[in-house]
Amino acid sequence: MSDTEKTVDKPEEEKVKAPPVYKCCDNPQITYYGVVNLNINERTIGSVDVWRCGVCKKQFCEEKQLGIEELTDIVGMPRIDSDAKWAVCVSKLQKGRDRWKLVKLKENGEIKFETVEEKIITLKVENFKIEDDQHWSFLIEDNVNKAIEI
């Protein structure tokens, strides 16, 4: 096929538009920062990869559960509000890899948490910690490059 026979680009209005790229600051320099391993009986069942901007120091997290290889629906770094922190919520009601989930906690208030049974429950949050008899949490920022027994 010669160059003159090749298809030309689609008109501008037919091109798929990419969403705007999220920037944490004016000059983002995001690099891998570390990991938090989640263990049951000293066996790793999952991890949270932590990325950090070298300029503004904002952290971004990505949940990795062993045995789950499907792609996430989020492209790029997940966003988090400036008044929230990354945390892991651990359910005393679940077993194995369903026992934990990466969440975004605000200092005080409530979060909606989806159980394995796809039921939405409300959990109370005080001082960036989940206050509930059947759930507990810990902040990612306090546990980078550590293994946490859940």
NORRA-V423616 format. One record per pair of residues at least 24 apart in sequence whose ideal C-beta (glycine too) atoms are under 10 Angstrom apart, sorted by sequence separation. I is the first residue (numbers start at 1). J is the second residue. D is the distance in whole Angstrom. If there is no record, write none. Layout:
{{I & J & D} {I & J & D}}
//
This chain:
{{29 & 53 & 6} {30 & 54 & 8} {33 & 57 & 10} {53 & 77 & 9} {58 & 82 & 8} {61 & 85 & 10} {62 & 86 & 10} {78 & 102 & 9} {80 & 104 & 5} {83 & 107 & 7} {87 & 111 & 9} {89 & 113 & 6} {91 & 115 & 7} {93 & 117 & 10} {105 & 129 & 8} {111 & 135 & 10} {28 & 53 & 5} {29 & 54 & 4} {30 & 55 & 9} {34 & 59 & 10} {36 & 61 & 9} {38 & 63 & 10} {61 & 86 & 4} {63 & 88 & 9} {79 & 104 & 9} {80 & 105 & 10} {81 & 106 & 7} {84 & 109 & 10} {91 & 116 & 8} {105 & 130 & 7} {27 & 53 & 9} {28 & 54 & 9} {29 & 55 & 5} {30 & 56 & 10} {33 & 59 & 7} {38 & 64 & 9} {51 & 77 & 6} {59 & 85 & 8} {60 & 86 & 8} {61 & 87 & 9} {78 & 104 & 9} {111 & 137 & 9} {27 & 54 & 9} {28 & 55 & 7} {29 & 56 & 9} {33 & 60 & 9} {35 & 62 & 10} {37 & 64 & 10} {38 & 65 & 9} {51 & 78 & 10} {59 & 86 & 6} {61 & 88 & 9} {84 & 111 & 10} {103 & 130 & 8} {24 & 52 & 10} {25 & 53 & 6} {27 & 55 & 5} {28 & 56 & 8} {30 & 58 & 9} {33 & 61 & 10} {38 & 66 & 9} {24 & 53 & 5} {25 & 54 & 10} {26 & 55 & 8} {27 & 56 & 9} {30 & 59 & 10} {35 & 64 & 9} {67 & 96 & 9} {68 & 97 & 7} {23 & 53 & 9} {25 & 55 & 5} {26 & 56 & 9} {28 & 58 & 9} {30 & 60 & 7} {66 & 96 & 10} {67 & 97 & 7} {91 & 121 & 10} {24 & 55 & 8} {25 & 56 & 4} {65 & 96 & 10} {66 & 97 & 7} {24 & 56 & 5} {25 & 57 & 9} {65 & 97 & 5} {91 & 123 & 10} {103 & 135 & 10} {105 & 137 & 7} {23 & 56 & 10} {24 & 57 & 9} {25 & 58 & 7} {65 & 98 & 9} {24 & 58 & 4} {89 & 123 & 7} {101 & 135 & 10} {103 & 137 & 7} {105 & 139 & 8} {24 & 59 & 9} {65 & 100 & 8} {105 & 140 & 10} {24 & 60 & 8} {50 & 86 & 8} {65 & 101 & 9} {89 & 125 & 10} {101 & 137 & 10} {63 & 100 & 9} {65 & 102 & 10} {100 & 137 & 9} {103 & 140 & 10} {22 & 60 & 10} {48 & 86 & 8} {63 & 101 & 7} {64 & 102 & 9} {87 & 125 & 9} {102 & 140 & 8} {48 & 87 & 10} {63 & 102 & 4} {91 & 130 & 10} {48 & 88 & 7} {62 & 102 & 8} {63 & 103 & 10} {90 & 130 & 9} {92 & 132 & 9} {94 & 134 & 10} {61 & 102 & 6} {84 & 125 & 10} {87 & 128 & 7} {89 & 130 & 6} {91 & 132 & 9} {92 & 133 & 8} {93 & 134 & 5} {94 & 135 & 10} {46 & 88 & 9} {61 & 103 & 10} {86 & 128 & 10} {87 & 129 & 8} {88 & 130 & 10} {92 & 134 & 5} {93 & 135 & 8} {61 & 104 & 9} {85 & 128 & 5} {87 & 130 & 8} {89 & 132 & 9} {91 & 134 & 7} {92 & 135 & 7} {84 & 128 & 9} {90 & 134 & 10} {91 & 135 & 5} {92 & 136 & 7} {90 & 135 & 7} {91 & 136 & 9} {30 & 76 & 9} {89 & 135 & 6} {90 & 136 & 5} {30 & 77 & 7} {89 & 136 & 8} {90 & 137 & 7} {88 & 136 & 9} {89 & 137 & 5} {90 & 138 & 8} {100 & 148 & 9} {28 & 77 & 9} {88 & 137 & 6} {89 & 138 & 9} {36 & 86 & 9} {38 & 88 & 7} {46 & 96 & 10} {87 & 137 & 5} {88 & 138 & 6} {100 & 150 & 6} {45 & 96 & 6} {46 & 97 & 6} {87 & 138 & 6} {88 & 139 & 8} {99 & 150 & 6} {36 & 88 & 7} {38 & 90 & 8} {45 & 97 & 5} {48 & 100 & 9} {87 & 139 & 5} {88 & 140 & 7} {24 & 77 & 8} {45 & 98 & 10} {46 & 99 & 9} {49 & 102 & 10} {86 & 139 & 7} {87 & 140 & 6} {21 & 75 & 10} {22 & 76 & 7} {45 & 99 & 8} {46 & 100 & 7} {48 & 102 & 6} {85 & 139 & 6} {86 & 140 & 4} {87 & 141 & 9} {21 & 76 & 7} {22 & 77 & 7} {24 & 79 & 9} {40 & 95 & 9} {45 & 100 & 8} {46 & 101 & 10} {85 & 140 & 7} {86 & 141 & 7} {87 & 142 & 9} {88 & 143 & 8} {19 & 75 & 8} {21 & 77 & 10} {22 & 78 & 9} {24 & 80 & 10} {40 & 96 & 7} {46 & 102 & 9} {85 & 141 & 6} {87 & 143 & 10} {18 & 75 & 9} {19 & 76 & 9} {22 & 79 & 6} {40 & 97 & 9} {85 & 142 & 9} {24 & 82 & 10} {90 & 148 & 9} {92 & 150 & 10} {38 & 97 & 9} {40 & 99 & 7} {91 & 150 & 9} {40 & 100 & 9} {88 & 148 & 7} {90 & 150 & 5} {38 & 99 & 8} {38 & 100 & 6} {88 & 150 & 8} {38 & 102 & 10} {36 & 102 & 10} {61 & 140 & 6} {61 & 141 & 10} {59 & 140 & 7} {59 & 141 & 6} {61 & 144 & 10} {59 & 144 & 8} {52 & 141 & 10} {50 & 140 & 6} {50 & 141 & 8} {48 & 140 & 6} {52 & 144 & 9} {50 & 143 & 9} {50 & 144 & 5} {48 & 143 & 9} {50 & 145 & 9} {48 & 144 & 9} {38 & 138 & 10} {47 & 147 & 9} {48 & 148 & 10} {47 & 148 & 10} {36 & 138 & 9} {36 & 139 & 10} {44 & 147 & 7} {36 & 140 & 6} {46 & 150 & 9} {35 & 140 & 10} {36 & 141 & 10} {38 & 143 & 10} {42 & 147 & 8} {45 & 150 & 8} {34 & 140 & 9} {36 & 142 & 9} {37 & 143 & 9} {43 & 149 & 10} {33 & 140 & 10} {36 & 143 & 5} {42 & 149 & 7} {35 & 143 & 10} {36 & 144 & 6} {37 & 145 & 9} {39 & 147 & 5} {41 & 149 & 8} {34 & 143 & 9} {35 & 144 & 7} {36 & 145 & 8} {37 & 146 & 7} {38 & 147 & 8} {39 & 148 & 7} {40 & 149 & 7} {34 & 144 & 4} {35 & 145 & 7} {36 & 146 & 6} {37 & 147 & 4} {38 & 148 & 6} {39 & 149 & 5} {40 & 150 & 6} {33 & 144 & 6} {34 & 145 & 4} {35 & 146 & 9} {36 & 147 & 8} {37 & 148 & 7} {38 & 149 & 8} {39 & 150 & 7} {33 & 145 & 9} {34 & 146 & 9} {35 & 147 & 9} {36 & 148 & 6} {37 & 149 & 10} {38 & 150 & 5}}
//
